[in-house]
Amino acid sequence: MRQQDSQRVLSPMRSAPAGVANYCRSALQARFLLINKTAIGVTLMNKTLAYDFVVDSPLGHLGACIEDDHITRLDYLADTVALRPAVITPGKQLATELKRFFASSRHHFTLPVDMHGTDFQQRVWHALTLIPAGETLTYGALADKLGSGARAVGNACRKNPVSIVVPCHRVVGASGPGGYSGKTDGRELNRKIWLLNHEAALKIALRAPTSAVQQKTQRNLHV
């Protein structure tokens, strides 16, 4: 395999960062600035609500970037971000598929992804797509498959740019759900628990979940 072929998951390679939509770069910059609570960050965030679409979901608002009929990002957004309907055909397709997924966890996403990362990240992300809905792997088990370490696998999962479609939520800890989006509690973990429950994999990740845990998760998803 040529080196350039390893730079993306599930679809032919294009030139890397230069091919990524300008919006996605500015959105990430805006988010960084907003996290640091600068006035310009707020201004930039207001100007960069230009995801191809922003939809509501049981997990909060989701924003997607589409480039050349490929998904380049699917991000969890604050509920204050305005909803934006899909206009382009692949965006409409993904929005429809997200609705179908939230209605039935057995829905299989068909729109290809285009994710740029290191060779190792690409290997992890591709391995994630092979875990069926309703099943999980521990970080350690996936690391063994890839000849790596659990911590490295966890870091690659944390940097997954296409949430849900590339199911990093299906990788769990040895005795619990583990983390999600770099967090081990709060709204991020609640999203992971919701997804596992939706896919009937919660019992695997939590071993013996209680209704109280599930009720708390549901309450905290939109805080």
C-alpha positions as CSV (number, residue, x, y, z in Angstrom):
1,M,0.0,0.0,0.0
2,R,1.4,3.4,-0.9
3,Q,1.9,5.8,1.9
4,Q,-0.7,8.3,0.6
5,D,-3.3,5.5,0.5
6,S,-3.1,5.2,4.3
7,Q,-4.0,8.7,5.0
8,R,-7.8,8.3,5.0
9,V,-10.5,5.8,5.9
10,L,-12.9,4.1,3.5
11,S,-12.4,6.2,0.4
12,P,-9.7,7.1,-2.1
13,M,-7.0,9.6,-1.1
14,R,-7.0,13.3,-2.0
15,S,-4.4,15.8,-1.0
16,A,-4.7,16.1,2.8
17,P,-5.3,19.3,4.8
18,A,-5.5,21.5,1.7
19,G,-8.6,19.6,0.6
20,V,-10.5,20.1,3.8
21,A,-13.3,22.7,3.7
22,N,-12.2,26.2,4.8
23,Y,-15.1,26.3,7.1
24,C,-14.1,23.2,9.0
25,R,-10.7,24.8,9.7
26,S,-12.2,28.1,10.8
27,A,-14.8,26.3,12.9
28,L,-12.1,24.4,14.8
29,Q,-10.2,27.6,15.3
30,A,-13.4,29.3,16.6
31,R,-14.1,26.5,19.0
32,F,-10.5,26.7,20.4
33,L,-10.9,30.5,20.9
34,L,-14.3,30.1,22.4
35,I,-13.1,27.5,24.9
36,N,-10.5,30.2,25.9
37,K,-13.4,32.6,26.4
38,T,-12.0,35.4,24.2
39,A,-14.4,37.9,22.6
40,I,-13.1,37.1,19.2
41,G,-14.0,33.5,19.8
42,V,-17.6,34.3,20.3
43,T,-17.6,36.5,17.2
44,L,-16.0,33.8,15.1
45,M,-18.4,31.1,16.4
46,N,-21.3,33.3,15.4
47,K,-19.8,33.7,11.9
48,T,-18.9,30.1,11.4
49,L,-22.2,28.3,11.9
50,A,-21.7,27.1,8.4
51,Y,-21.7,23.4,8.8
52,D,-23.4,21.8,5.8
53,F,-26.2,21.2,8.2
54,V,-27.0,21.3,11.9
55,V,-29.7,19.0,13.2
56,D,-31.2,18.2,16.6
57,S,-30.9,14.7,18.0
58,P,-31.4,12.8,21.2
59,L,-27.8,13.6,22.0
60,G,-28.1,17.4,21.3
61,H,-27.2,19.3,18.2
62,L,-25.0,17.7,15.5
63,G,-23.1,19.6,12.8
64,A,-21.7,17.9,9.7
65,C,-19.1,18.9,7.2
66,I,-19.4,17.3,3.7
67,E,-16.7,17.6,1.0
68,D,-17.0,15.9,-2.4
69,D,-19.7,13.6,-1.2
70,H,-17.7,12.4,1.8
71,I,-18.3,13.2,5.5
72,T,-15.3,15.1,6.9
73,R,-16.7,15.9,10.3
74,L,-19.7,15.1,12.5
75,D,-19.5,17.1,15.7
76,Y,-21.5,17.5,18.8
77,L,-22.5,21.1,19.2
78,A,-23.9,23.3,21.9
79,D,-27.7,23.4,21.9
80,T,-27.4,27.2,21.4
81,V,-26.1,26.7,17.9
82,A,-28.9,27.4,15.4
83,L,-30.3,24.4,13.4
84,R,-29.5,24.5,9.7
85,P,-31.2,22.2,7.2
86,A,-29.2,20.2,4.7
87,V,-29.2,21.7,1.2
88,I,-26.7,19.6,-0.8
89,T,-27.7,16.1,-1.8
90,P,-25.1,14.2,0.3
91,G,-25.9,16.3,3.3
92,K,-29.6,15.5,2.9
93,Q,-28.6,11.8,2.7
94,L,-26.6,11.9,5.9
95,A,-29.3,13.9,7.7
96,T,-31.8,11.2,6.7
97,E,-29.5,8.4,7.7
98,L,-29.0,10.0,11.1
99,K,-32.7,10.1,11.6
100,R,-32.9,6.4,10.7
101,F,-30.0,5.5,13.0
102,F,-31.7,7.3,16.0
103,A,-34.9,5.4,15.1
104,S,-33.2,2.1,14.7
105,S,-29.6,1.4,15.8
106,R,-29.3,-1.3,13.2
107,H,-29.3,1.3,10.4
108,H,-26.0,1.1,8.5
109,F,-24.5,4.4,7.3
110,T,-23.7,4.4,3.6
111,L,-22.1,7.8,2.9
112,P,-18.3,7.4,2.9
113,V,-16.1,9.3,5.2
114,D,-12.9,11.2,4.6
115,M,-10.8,11.5,7.8
116,H,-7.2,12.7,7.8
117,G,-4.9,11.5,10.5
118,T,-1.7,9.6,11.2
119,D,-1.3,6.0,9.9
120,F,-2.0,4.6,13.4
121,Q,-5.2,6.8,13.8
122,Q,-6.4,5.5,10.4
123,R,-5.9,1.9,11.5
124,V,-7.9,2.5,14.7
125,W,-10.7,4.4,12.9
126,H,-11.0,1.7,10.3
127,A,-11.1,-1.0,13.0
128,L,-13.9,0.9,14.6
129,T,-16.1,0.6,11.5
130,L,-15.8,-3.2,11.8
131,I,-17.4,-3.4,15.2
132,P,-21.1,-4.3,14.6
133,A,-23.9,-2.4,16.3
134,G,-24.8,-4.1,19.6
135,E,-21.3,-5.3,20.2
136,T,-18.3,-3.7,22.0
137,L,-14.5,-4.2,22.2
138,T,-12.4,-3.1,25.1
139,Y,-9.6,-0.7,24.5
140,G,-7.2,-3.5,25.4
141,A,-8.8,-6.0,23.0
142,L,-8.7,-3.6,20.2
143,A,-5.1,-2.7,21.0
144,D,-4.2,-6.4,20.9
145,K,-5.7,-6.7,17.4
146,L,-3.6,-3.8,16.2
147,G,-0.5,-4.7,18.1
148,S,-0.6,-1.5,20.1
149,G,-1.4,-0.3,23.6
150,A,-4.8,0.5,25.1
151,R,-3.8,4.2,25.8
152,A,-2.8,4.8,22.2
153,V,-6.1,3.3,21.0
154,G,-8.0,5.5,23.5
155,N,-6.2,8.6,22.2
156,A,-7.0,7.7,18.6
157,C,-10.7,7.2,19.5
158,R,-10.7,10.6,21.2
159,K,-9.5,12.2,18.0
160,N,-12.2,10.6,15.8
161,P,-13.6,13.4,13.7
162,V,-16.8,11.6,12.6
163,S,-18.7,10.7,15.7
164,I,-21.5,8.1,15.6
165,V,-20.8,7.1,11.9
166,V,-17.4,5.9,12.9
167,P,-18.4,4.3,16.2
168,C,-15.7,5.0,18.7
169,H,-18.5,4.6,21.4
170,R,-18.3,0.8,20.8
171,V,-14.9,0.7,22.4
172,V,-15.2,0.5,26.2
173,G,-13.2,0.0,29.4
174,A,-12.4,-3.4,30.9
175,S,-15.1,-2.9,33.6
176,G,-17.2,0.0,32.4
177,P,-17.9,2.3,29.5
178,G,-14.6,4.1,29.7
179,G,-14.4,7.7,28.3
180,Y,-15.9,9.5,25.3
181,S,-14.6,12.6,23.5
182,G,-11.7,12.7,26.0
183,K,-14.0,12.9,29.1
184,T,-14.9,10.2,31.7
185,D,-18.0,11.9,33.1
186,G,-20.5,14.6,32.3
187,R,-22.4,15.1,29.1
188,E,-19.8,13.4,26.9
189,L,-20.0,10.1,28.9
190,N,-23.8,10.3,29.0
191,R,-23.8,10.4,25.2
192,K,-21.7,7.3,25.0
193,I,-24.0,5.5,27.5
194,W,-27.0,6.6,25.5
195,L,-25.5,5.2,22.3
196,L,-24.6,1.9,23.9
197,N,-28.1,1.6,25.4
198,H,-29.6,2.5,22.0
199,E,-27.6,-0.3,20.4
200,A,-28.4,-2.8,23.2
201,A,-24.8,-2.9,24.2
202,L,-25.2,-1.0,27.5
203,K,-25.3,-4.3,29.5
204,I,-21.9,-5.2,28.0
205,A,-20.3,-1.9,28.8
206,L,-21.8,-1.4,32.3
207,R,-22.1,-5.0,33.3
208,A,-25.2,-4.4,35.4
209,P,-26.7,-1.0,34.6
210,T,-29.5,0.3,36.9
211,S,-32.5,2.2,35.8
212,A,-31.3,5.1,38.0
213,V,-28.1,5.3,35.9
214,Q,-30.0,5.3,32.7
215,Q,-32.4,8.0,34.0
216,K,-29.6,10.2,35.1
217,T,-28.0,9.8,31.7
218,Q,-31.1,10.9,29.9
219,R,-31.5,13.9,32.1
220,N,-28.0,15.1,31.6
221,L,-27.8,14.8,27.8
222,H,-29.3,18.3,27.3
223,V,-27.7,20.2,30.1
